[in-house]
Amino acid sequence: MATTAVKITQKGQVTIPKEVRDKLNSTSVYFEVKGDVVMVRPVRDAAASLHDYARNVKPSASVKQMKDKAWEAAVREKTGKKSS
């Protein structure tokens, strides 16, 4: 993409060129300032971010397994013995 100059309004607003908006593919952005450089990064949709996260997470124990472990721990705590 070619460099494009845009005006900053008195209210501090700028129009992001359509080509840039299309590449960002987001309706919200982060601004990161490093020295005299401003980076514009898309804010990912929360649902999409959670979906990406969930896709990479290995499933943990089932609810039944967790209940069984909790029950065994409670029995051990009360009786000092393992439940059968």
C-alpha positions, -999 to 999 in steps of 0.1 A, spaced: 0 0 0 12 35 -8 16 60 20 -14 83 24 -15 116 42 -47 125 60 -58 157 79 -64 157 116 -96 177 124 -98 202 152 -116 175 172 -86 152 166 -104 129 141 -89 113 111 -105 93 83 -88 59 79 -85 52 41 -108 25 28 -79 3 18 -65 3 53 -100 -3 69 -104 -33 46 -71 -47 56 -78 -42 93 -111 -60 90 -123 -45 123 -146 -17 135 -123 -9 165 -86 -3 166 -58 2 191 -33 31 187 2 23 199 26 53 200 64 46 199 84 78 196 70 96 165 55 64 150 18 56 155 7 20 149 -29 11 143 -39 -24 152 -73 -40 149 -93 -50 180 -104 -85 176 -140 -94 182 -142 -110 217 -162 -140 204 -136 -146 176 -108 -143 202 -125 -168 225 -132 -192 196 -95 -191 186 -85 -197 223 -110 -225 228 -98 -242 196 -63 -245 210 -72 -256 245 -71 -292 253 -103 -304 271 -99 -309 308 -116 -336 329 -153 -341 324 -178 -327 349 -184 -362 362 -146 -368 367 -144 -335 386 -174 -344 408 -159 -378 415 -125 -363 425 -143 -337 447 -163 -365 463 -132 -386 470 -114 -356 485 -144 -348 508 -146 -385 519 -108 -386 526 -110 -353 545 -139 -366 567 -128 -402 572 -92 -404 562 -101 -432 538 -105 -434 501 -141 -439 489 -150 -471 470 
